[in-house]
């Protein structure tokens, strides 16, 4: 992660921004901070995996396009993988400045105002802006965060090692059309055992979980303007009509109307 000391938030500056250009396949091993963190990409795509210490809570992974950001609360163990070369803009937020009720991870919509505020904070950091301006930007950022729209687009991950291996394999190959039985064979468990683990560990069927994984992969591709037929193929659908029907049932709108990019 490099030296975080210059970016550590404090009472005087409860929000700090860190900007980095990262190449594809860059990976930050699991780690944690005493402060909250908002992971946002000006360009590119990152994958964020968060794993609570509480064994009763599920780990979750998010695939994050430029129009979205992931909130990681103070103390949460997390890892980051760059899926597509990214301009990563990380907001570090002091624990006592965390928006009320933000005790867990969430994906938020990056409004045009929040996007511009993050850029302004980065520019202010580079040129050592006046403290009064810095305080105003911080207040606006915190207010915009508190009012940001959220979207339940995280993909839950199990604690069982066999099921975790299967889920990570599916996430790494979203276009693979293997059946649950074929995925299960690779883990050394029977299809019946794996189906039971999905219900017990994640509270859903494999088909329901895979749909969430497909949406997590499809949304960033749609945000880049990829044709629906290519998105369908990249996520394992035989036709764009089948993919569009699934997408509309899950999201309430067809993919052609799903405007992800911030205006």
Residue frames relative to the residue before (quaternion, step in Angstrom):
aa qw qx qy qz dx dy dz
X 1.0000 0.0000 0.0000 0.0000 0.00 0.00 0.00
X 0.4314 -0.6918 0.4785 0.3262 3.59 1.17 -0.39
X 0.6938 -0.4652 0.3490 0.4247 3.55 -1.32 -0.04
X 0.1739 -0.8125 0.5507 0.0800 3.59 -0.57 1.15
X 0.4268 0.7455 -0.4477 0.2481 3.60 1.22 -0.26
X 0.6862 0.4803 -0.3245 0.4394 3.66 0.80 -0.81
X 0.7238 0.4266 -0.2344 0.4892 3.58 1.22 -0.39
X 0.4235 0.7194 -0.4648 0.2950 3.59 1.24 0.04
X 0.3564 -0.7407 0.5208 0.2304 3.63 -0.67 1.02
X 0.0484 -0.7901 0.6109 0.0156 3.56 -1.15 0.61
X 0.7658 -0.3634 0.2483 0.4689 3.57 -1.28 -0.08
X 0.6926 0.4849 -0.2812 0.4540 3.56 0.94 -0.84
X 0.7830 0.0906 -0.0338 0.6145 3.57 1.11 -0.74
X 0.1153 -0.8563 0.5011 0.0492 3.59 0.25 1.27
X 0.7457 0.2428 -0.1957 0.5888 3.59 1.26 -0.10
X 0.0175 0.7772 -0.6286 0.0230 3.54 -0.94 0.96
X 0.2705 -0.7612 0.5687 0.1546 3.55 -1.15 0.61
X 0.1055 -0.7702 0.6274 0.0458 3.53 -1.10 0.82
X 0.1184 -0.8122 0.5708 0.0246 3.59 -0.66 1.12
X 0.0774 0.7944 -0.5971 0.0805 3.56 -0.92 0.97
X 0.2927 -0.7025 0.6168 0.2008 3.55 -1.16 0.69
X 0.0474 -0.8306 0.5534 -0.0410 3.56 -0.58 1.19
X 0.3998 -0.7125 0.5253 0.2379 3.56 -0.99 0.81
X 0.6424 -0.5075 0.4015 0.4105 3.55 -1.27 0.41
X 0.8013 0.2675 -0.2535 0.4713 3.55 -1.18 0.81
X 0.3981 0.6639 -0.5184 0.3634 3.60 1.20 0.26
X 0.0432 -0.8165 0.5755 -0.0160 3.59 -0.88 0.91
X 0.1698 -0.7536 0.6279 0.0948 3.55 -0.96 0.93
X 0.4189 -0.7296 0.4863 0.2359 3.56 -0.59 1.18
X 0.6819 -0.4903 0.3349 0.4272 3.61 -1.19 0.46
X 0.1359 0.7673 -0.6082 0.1510 3.55 -0.90 1.01
X 0.2080 -0.7693 0.5872 0.1418 3.58 -1.27 0.02
X 0.2249 -0.7486 0.6084 0.1374 3.55 -1.32 0.44
X 0.5328 -0.6067 0.4817 0.3406 3.55 -1.26 0.37
X 0.7077 0.4019 -0.2388 0.5298 3.57 1.27 -0.27
X 0.5669 -0.5719 0.4613 0.3725 3.56 -1.30 0.21
X 0.1668 -0.7913 0.5840 0.0708 3.55 -1.22 0.47
X 0.1387 -0.7497 0.6413 0.0857 3.54 -1.07 0.84
X 0.1702 -0.7950 0.5785 0.0661 3.58 -0.56 1.20
X 0.0936 0.7964 -0.5803 0.1418 3.56 -0.58 1.23
X 0.2060 -0.7762 0.5850 0.1132 3.57 -1.01 0.83
X 0.3882 -0.6858 0.5621 0.2510 3.55 -0.92 0.90
X 0.7539 -0.0298 0.0169 0.6561 3.54 1.20 -0.73
X 0.7137 0.4587 -0.3197 0.4220 3.55 -1.25 0.37
X 0.3594 -0.7140 0.5669 0.1994 3.55 -1.36 -0.04
X 0.0488 -0.7857 0.6160 0.0298 3.58 -0.99 0.85
X 0.2798 -0.7122 0.6138 0.1942 3.53 -1.31 0.40
X 0.1106 -0.7940 0.5974 0.0213 3.56 -0.82 1.06
X 0.0825 -0.7789 0.6207 0.0338 3.57 -0.82 1.01
X 0.0653 -0.7970 0.6004 0.0014 3.57 -0.80 1.05
X 0.0673 -0.8118 0.5798 -0.0172 3.56 -0.94 0.94
X 0.3069 -0.7736 0.5243 0.1800 3.62 -0.35 1.21
X 0.5365 -0.6094 0.4765 0.3373 3.56 -1.22 0.50
X 0.6035 0.5648 -0.3462 0.4438 3.56 1.15 -0.66
X 0.3752 -0.7643 0.4741 0.2243 3.64 -0.47 1.13
X 0.6157 0.5460 -0.3599 0.4397 3.61 1.19 -0.29
X 0.6670 0.4688 -0.2980 0.4965 3.59 1.28 -0.21
X 0.4526 -0.7132 0.4748 0.2470 3.56 -1.03 0.83
X 0.4575 -0.5983 0.5724 0.3240 3.50 -1.29 0.50
X 0.0919 -0.7961 0.5970 0.0364 3.57 -1.16 0.51
X 0.1733 -0.7714 0.6028 0.1073 3.54 -1.12 0.67
X 0.1481 -0.7791 0.6068 0.0537 3.55 -1.11 0.81
X 0.1836 -0.7322 0.6421 0.1340 3.56 -1.11 0.74
X 0.1488 -0.8733 0.4633 -0.0230 3.51 -0.32 1.37
X 0.1734 -0.7762 0.5992 0.0918 3.61 -0.59 1.14
X 0.7278 -0.4652 0.2731 0.4234 3.63 -1.20 0.22
X 0.6873 0.4918 -0.2986 0.4434 3.60 1.07 -0.55
X 0.7085 0.3770 -0.2372 0.5474 3.57 1.31 0.04
X 0.1058 -0.7675 0.6261 0.0884 3.57 -1.29 0.28
X 0.3032 -0.7488 0.5625 0.1763 3.58 -1.17 0.56
X 0.2711 -0.7451 0.5933 0.1388 3.52 -0.96 0.99
X 0.0842 -0.7685 0.6342 0.0122 3.56 -0.92 1.03
X 0.3429 -0.7813 0.4784 0.2075 3.63 -0.40 1.14
X 0.6832 -0.4805 0.3451 0.4281 3.60 -1.21 0.37
X 0.8271 0.2501 -0.1886 0.4667 3.56 -1.01 0.86
X 0.5360 0.6388 -0.4094 0.3701 3.61 1.22 -0.19
X 0.3866 -0.7064 0.5444 0.2349 3.58 -0.84 1.00
X 0.1158 0.8115 -0.5599 0.1210 3.59 -0.79 0.99
X 0.1740 -0.7523 0.6264 0.1068 3.54 -1.32 0.43
X 0.1831 -0.7830 0.5887 0.0826 3.57 -1.15 0.64
X 0.0497 -0.7706 0.6353 0.0111 3.55 -1.03 0.92
X 0.3139 -0.7421 0.5613 0.1890 3.57 -0.87 0.94
X 0.2347 -0.8012 0.5397 0.1081 3.57 -0.53 1.21
X 0.7786 0.0531 -0.0040 0.6253 3.55 1.16 -0.66
X 0.6409 -0.5631 0.3349 0.4000 3.60 -0.78 1.04
X 0.0510 -0.8548 0.5113 -0.0727 3.55 -0.57 1.20
X 0.3003 -0.6592 0.6546 0.2162 3.48 -1.35 0.54
X 0.1085 -0.8410 0.5295 0.0238 3.56 0.06 1.32
X 0.0769 -0.7633 0.6413 0.0140 3.54 -0.89 1.04
X 0.0561 -0.8196 0.5699 -0.0154 3.58 -0.39 1.24
X 0.1957 -0.7515 0.6198 0.1132 3.54 -0.88 1.01
X 0.1574 -0.7531 0.6322 0.0914 3.57 -0.86 0.98
X 0.0893 -0.8207 0.5639 -0.0219 3.57 -0.62 1.20
X 0.4869 -0.6742 0.4736 0.2899 3.58 -0.74 1.07
X 0.6094 -0.5980 0.3755 0.3607 3.57 -1.01 0.83
X 0.7187 0.4443 -0.2697 0.4619 3.61 0.91 -0.82
X 0.6483 0.4770 -0.3293 0.4937 3.59 1.29 0.05
X 0.3833 0.7381 -0.4731 0.2905 3.59 1.30 0.07
X 0.5186 -0.6360 0.4586 0.3409 3.64 -0.87 0.85
X 0.5849 -0.6007 0.4090 0.3602 3.63 -0.99 0.78
X 0.8159 0.2565 -0.2016 0.4774 3.55 -0.98 0.90
X 0.5864 0.5914 -0.3708 0.4109 3.58 1.25 -0.02
X 0.1924 0.8231 -0.5101 0.1589 3.57 0.74 1.02
X 0.7458 0.3138 -0.1941 0.5547 3.57 1.28 -0.27
X 0.6536 -0.4970 0.3826 0.4235 3.54 -1.31 0.07
X 0.0620 0.7792 -0.6231 0.0280 3.54 -1.25 0.48
X 0.3254 -0.6928 0.5977 0.2384 3.53 -1.26 0.47
X 0.1185 -0.8043 0.5808 0.0428 3.57 -0.85 0.98
X 0.4867 -0.6094 0.5388 0.3185 3.50 -1.34 0.40
X 0.3102 -0.7409 0.5672 0.1820 3.58 -0.83 1.00
X 0.2785 -0.7784 0.5437 0.1444 3.57 -0.37 1.24
X 0.6441 -0.5031 0.3824 0.4310 3.61 -1.16 0.33
X 0.6436 0.5195 -0.3329 0.4529 3.61 1.00 -0.76
X 0.6645 0.4941 -0.3174 0.4621 3.60 0.87 -0.90
X 0.6168 0.5482 -0.3429 0.4490 3.58 0.99 -0.80
X 0.6971 0.4633 -0.2763 0.4723 3.58 0.87 -0.95
X 0.6258 0.5385 -0.3413 0.4493 3.59 1.05 -0.70
X 0.6381 0.5163 -0.3289 0.4671 3.59 0.98 -0.80
X 0.6518 0.4989 -0.3155 0.4762 3.58 0.97 -0.82
X 0.6531 0.5140 -0.3150 0.4583 3.59 0.99 -0.83
X 0.6456 0.5082 -0.3259 0.4676 3.60 0.99 -0.77
X 0.6328 0.5209 -0.3330 0.4662 3.58 1.00 -0.78
X 0.6627 0.4974 -0.3038 0.4702 3.59 0.93 -0.90
X 0.6482 0.5235 -0.3152 0.4544 3.58 1.01 -0.84
X 0.6317 0.5336 -0.3285 0.4564 3.57 1.06 -0.75
X 0.6766 0.5146 -0.2917 0.4385 3.55 0.95 -0.90
X 0.7904 0.2961 -0.1701 0.5085 3.59 0.99 -0.70
X 0.4466 -0.7196 0.4374 0.3023 3.59 1.29 0.36
X 0.0231 -0.8453 0.5331 -0.0282 3.56 0.64 1.19
X 0.6607 -0.5020 0.3796 0.4091 3.55 -1.28 0.36
X 0.5940 -0.6037 0.3963 0.3545 3.62 -0.99 0.79
X 0.6351 0.5431 -0.3486 0.4245 3.60 0.96 -0.76
X 0.6584 0.4850 -0.3099 0.4851 3.60 0.99 -0.79
X 0.6232 0.5466 -0.3345 0.4483 3.55 1.00 -0.82
X 0.6560 0.5091 -0.3136 0.4607 3.60 0.95 -0.86
X 0.6473 0.5173 -0.3211 0.4586 3.59 0.97 -0.79
X 0.6487 0.5090 -0.3187 0.4674 3.59 0.95 -0.83
X 0.6455 0.5225 -0.3181 0.4573 3.57 0.98 -0.87
X 0.6508 0.5151 -0.3184 0.4580 3.60 0.91 -0.86
X 0.6671 0.4964 -0.3012 0.4667 3.58 0.98 -0.86
X 0.6278 0.5323 -0.3354 0.4583 3.59 1.01 -0.80
X 0.6802 0.4903 -0.2958 0.4576 3.59 0.82 -0.95
X 0.6513 0.5027 -0.3182 0.4711 3.58 1.00 -0.77
X 0.6645 0.4987 -0.3065 0.4645 3.59 0.95 -0.85
X 0.6168 0.5323 -0.3416 0.4685 3.59 1.06 -0.69
X 0.6693 0.5229 -0.3020 0.4329 3.56 0.86 -0.99
X 0.7527 0.3687 -0.1996 0.5076 3.60 1.12 -0.63
X 0.4132 0.7350 -0.4580 0.2816 3.61 1.26 0.11
X 0.4665 -0.6436 0.5318 0.2921 3.54 -1.15 0.69
X 0.2314 -0.7698 0.5798 0.1330 3.57 -1.05 0.76
X 0.1390 -0.7735 0.6120 0.0883 3.55 -1.27 0.45
X 0.3724 -0.7496 0.5044 0.2120 3.61 -0.80 1.01
X 0.2596 0.8038 -0.4914 0.2122 3.58 0.56 1.16
X 0.4144 0.6891 -0.4909 0.3352 3.58 1.15 0.43
X 0.3068 -0.7317 0.5795 0.1863 3.57 -1.19 0.59
X 0.3435 -0.7672 0.4982 0.2128 3.63 -0.45 1.14
X 0.1886 -0.7701 0.6024 0.0919 3.54 -1.17 0.72
X 0.4269 -0.7321 0.4748 0.2373 3.61 -0.92 0.87
X 0.5029 -0.6312 0.4950 0.3221 3.54 -1.33 0.19
X 0.5578 0.5979 -0.3969 0.4169 3.62 1.13 -0.54
X 0.4900 -0.7129 0.4178 0.2778 3.58 -0.67 1.09
X 0.6556 0.5092 -0.3288 0.4503 3.58 0.96 -0.80
X 0.6912 0.4627 -0.2816 0.4784 3.56 0.88 -0.93
X 0.6089 0.5500 -0.3539 0.4490 3.59 1.06 -0.72
X 0.6472 0.5162 -0.3190 0.4615 3.59 0.96 -0.85
X 0.6456 0.5134 -0.3195 0.4664 3.58 0.99 -0.81
X 0.6733 0.5020 -0.3024 0.4507 3.58 0.85 -0.95
X 0.6699 0.4889 -0.3083 0.4660 3.59 0.92 -0.84
X 0.6138 0.5356 -0.3468 0.4648 3.59 1.09 -0.65
X 0.6516 0.5003 -0.3144 0.4758 3.60 0.97 -0.82
X 0.6527 0.5147 -0.3146 0.4584 3.58 0.95 -0.85
X 0.6935 0.4731 -0.2739 0.4692 3.58 1.04 -0.73
X 0.7752 0.2014 -0.1232 0.5860 3.60 1.24 -0.30
X 0.0281 -0.8648 0.5010 0.0167 3.61 0.63 1.10
X 0.6651 0.5060 -0.3148 0.4501 3.60 1.17 -0.40
X 0.4885 0.6642 -0.4320 0.3655 3.59 1.26 -0.14
X 0.2493 -0.8015 0.5306 0.1176 3.60 -0.79 1.01
X 0.2644 0.7857 -0.5196 0.2069 3.60 1.09 0.55
X 0.4831 -0.6441 0.5119 0.2996 3.54 -1.20 0.59
X 0.6686 -0.4695 0.3680 0.4441 3.56 -1.27 0.17
X 0.6269 0.5475 -0.3375 0.4398 3.58 1.03 -0.77
X 0.6636 0.4960 -0.3029 0.4710 3.58 1.00 -0.81
X 0.6373 0.4984 -0.3291 0.4870 3.60 0.99 -0.76
X 0.6542 0.5320 -0.3168 0.4343 3.58 0.95 -0.91
X 0.6176 0.5702 -0.3472 0.4159 3.59 1.00 -0.80
X 0.6477 0.5314 -0.3166 0.4449 3.57 1.07 -0.70
X 0.6965 0.4487 -0.2724 0.4892 3.59 1.20 -0.45
X 0.5001 -0.6683 0.4185 0.3579 3.58 1.26 -0.15
X 0.6132 0.5137 -0.3588 0.4809 3.60 1.26 0.32
X 0.5326 -0.6168 0.4647 0.3463 3.54 -1.20 0.43
X 0.6354 -0.5233 0.3967 0.4064 3.56 -1.24 0.42
X 0.6380 0.5339 -0.3305 0.4458 3.58 0.99 -0.81
X 0.6504 0.5137 -0.3150 0.4624 3.59 0.97 -0.84
X 0.6729 0.4941 -0.2967 0.4638 3.57 0.90 -0.93
X 0.6308 0.5269 -0.3369 0.4592 3.61 0.96 -0.79
X 0.6483 0.5078 -0.3154 0.4715 3.58 1.02 -0.83
X 0.6510 0.5223 -0.3172 0.4503 3.59 0.97 -0.84
X 0.6013 0.5446 -0.3633 0.4580 3.60 1.02 -0.68
X 0.6816 0.4812 -0.2943 0.4662 3.58 0.89 -0.91
X 0.7178 0.4636 -0.2585 0.4506 3.59 0.86 -0.97
X 0.7521 0.4153 -0.2199 0.4621 3.58 0.88 -0.95
X 0.8193 0.2496 -0.0917 0.5080 3.56 0.92 -0.92
X 0.4178 -0.7413 0.4481 0.2740 3.57 1.25 -0.13
X 0.7169 0.3542 -0.2507 0.5458 3.59 1.14 0.56
X 0.5571 -0.5831 0.4605 0.3709 3.56 -1.29 0.22
X 0.6690 -0.4692 0.3771 0.4360 3.54 -1.29 0.21
X 0.6468 0.5311 -0.3265 0.4392 3.60 0.94 -0.88
X 0.6580 0.4999 -0.3102 0.4701 3.58 0.97 -0.81
X 0.6605 0.4954 -0.3103 0.4711 3.58 0.96 -0.83
X 0.6613 0.5075 -0.3222 0.4487 3.59 0.88 -0.87
X 0.5995 0.5552 -0.3716 0.4408 3.60 1.04 -0.63
X 0.6470 0.5026 -0.3217 0.4747 3.59 1.00 -0.78
X 0.6431 0.5137 -0.3212 0.4683 3.56 1.03 -0.79
X 0.6343 0.5280 -0.3245 0.4623 3.59 1.01 -0.79
X 0.6575 0.5026 -0.3128 0.4661 3.59 0.90 -0.88
X 0.6349 0.5399 -0.3330 0.4410 3.58 0.98 -0.83
X 0.6960 0.4383 -0.2702 0.5005 3.59 1.05 -0.70
X 0.6780 0.5313 -0.3041 0.4069 3.57 0.94 -0.85
X 0.6374 0.5755 -0.3475 0.3766 3.60 0.89 -0.86
X 0.6698 0.4703 -0.3307 0.4699 3.65 0.83 -0.76
X 0.6328 0.5274 -0.3412 0.4528 3.61 1.04 -0.71
X 0.6499 0.4988 -0.3110 0.4817 3.57 0.98 -0.81
X 0.6208 0.5557 -0.3357 0.4395 3.57 1.07 -0.77
X 0.6773 0.4763 -0.2837 0.4838 3.58 1.13 -0.62
X 0.5455 -0.6397 0.3915 0.3740 3.58 1.26 -0.09
X 0.3343 0.7476 -0.5118 0.2596 3.61 1.18 0.38
X 0.5299 -0.6314 0.4516 0.3414 3.65 -0.89 0.81
X 0.6116 -0.5950 0.3825 0.3546 3.54 -1.07 0.80
X 0.6268 0.5491 -0.3470 0.4304 3.60 0.97 -0.76
X 0.6700 0.4832 -0.2966 0.4792 3.58 1.00 -0.78
X 0.6234 0.5203 -0.3398 0.4746 3.58 1.06 -0.72
X 0.6285 0.5387 -0.3316 0.4525 3.58 0.99 -0.85
X 0.6806 0.4817 -0.2905 0.4695 3.58 0.88 -0.94
X 0.6651 0.5203 -0.3029 0.4418 3.59 0.99 -0.83
X 0.7472 0.3573 -0.2061 0.5211 3.58 1.19 -0.44
X 0.6619 -0.5892 0.2863 0.3644 3.56 1.19 0.53
X 0.5201 0.6204 -0.4315 0.3981 3.60 1.18 0.38
X 0.4768 -0.7038 0.4566 0.2625 3.56 -0.95 0.92
X 0.8054 0.1028 -0.0488 0.5817 3.60 1.14 -0.49
X 0.5700 -0.5947 0.4364 0.3618 3.54 -1.20 0.48
X 0.6054 0.5608 -0.3641 0.4318 3.60 1.13 -0.57
X 0.6480 0.5019 -0.3215 0.4743 3.60 1.00 -0.79
X 0.6478 0.5053 -0.3163 0.4743 3.57 0.98 -0.81
X 0.6664 0.5124 -0.3066 0.4465 3.60 0.89 -0.93
X 0.6390 0.5212 -0.3303 0.4593 3.59 1.00 -0.78
X 0.6518 0.4993 -0.3137 0.4770 3.60 0.96 -0.85
X 0.6626 0.5233 -0.3059 0.4399 3.56 0.89 -0.96
X 0.6789 0.4875 -0.2995 0.4601 3.60 0.86 -0.92
X 0.6425 0.5209 -0.3284 0.4560 3.60 0.99 -0.79
X 0.7159 0.4549 -0.2535 0.4650 3.58 0.99 -0.83
X 0.8068 0.3247 -0.1303 0.4761 3.57 0.87 -0.98
X 0.5033 -0.6815 0.4115 0.3361 3.59 1.22 -0.24
X 0.7546 0.2280 -0.1499 0.5967 3.59 1.30 -0.15
X 0.5082 -0.6124 0.4829 0.3653 3.61 -1.11 0.49
X 0.6361 -0.5591 0.3588 0.3925 3.61 -1.11 0.52
X 0.5949 0.5814 -0.3686 0.4149 3.62 1.12 -0.53
X 0.7373 0.3848 -0.2233 0.5084 3.59 1.17 -0.46
X 0.5293 0.6421 -0.4139 0.3690 3.56 1.25 0.00
X 0.0851 -0.8297 0.5515 0.0140 3.57 0.04 1.28
X 0.1186 -0.8378 0.5315 0.0383 3.56 -0.21 1.26
X 0.6531 0.5388 -0.3451 0.4051 3.56 0.96 -0.73
X 0.4722 -0.6513 0.5109 0.3031 3.56 -1.01 0.82
X 0.4625 -0.6915 0.4828 0.2737 3.55 -0.97 0.85
